[in-house]
Amino acid sequence: CGLSMGGMVASCIAAGLRPALTILLSSIPVSSDLPPIYRLAGAMQLHRILPISFFTSAAMFKRYLTGETPADKALIRQMIRDTDEIFIRWAFSAVLRWKFTQRPDPLIHIHGTRDGILPVRHTRPTHLIEGGDHLMVLSRAEEVSLLLEKLLNERQGTFQ
């Protein structure tokens, strides 16, 4: 199971370990599902050229434009402030250079229809959360949990 970049890692791990099930939340299973603008940014190596403060400032500003609750906005701002710049640069580089083509099988891929980080139009999720954004595990936690519970109950007994 993986969330966002963790889902990309989970997809790679699944290729080698062949788990009974792979679950992705607000993520993508293969690199071709990255938005074209990310592939262009990677090719131009913008993550190496632009200062990290550019990305963190943009992420902070974006909080004013989202429909997140005030509590979620505060939590996200704190997470941005607390994240190490070296990790951010590494993560951008890892995502923008990621090359992976093997879609996990079996796969549960839950994605929000309003994900602005990894837009749903670039991927093929198995299940959609209407109005869910990239952080729907926070903003729509109960809905995501109920869907996961339902999907796992349907598969009960199929795991070996």
Secondary structure, 3 states (H helix, E strand, C coil): CEECHHHHHHHHHHHHHCCCCEEEECCCCCHHHCCHHHHHHHHHCHHHHCCHHHHHHHHHHHHHHCCCCHHHHHHHHHHHHHCCHHHHHHHHHHHHHCCCCCCCCCEEEEEECCCCCCCHHHCCCCEEECCCCCCHHHHCHHHHHHHHHHHHHHHCCCCC
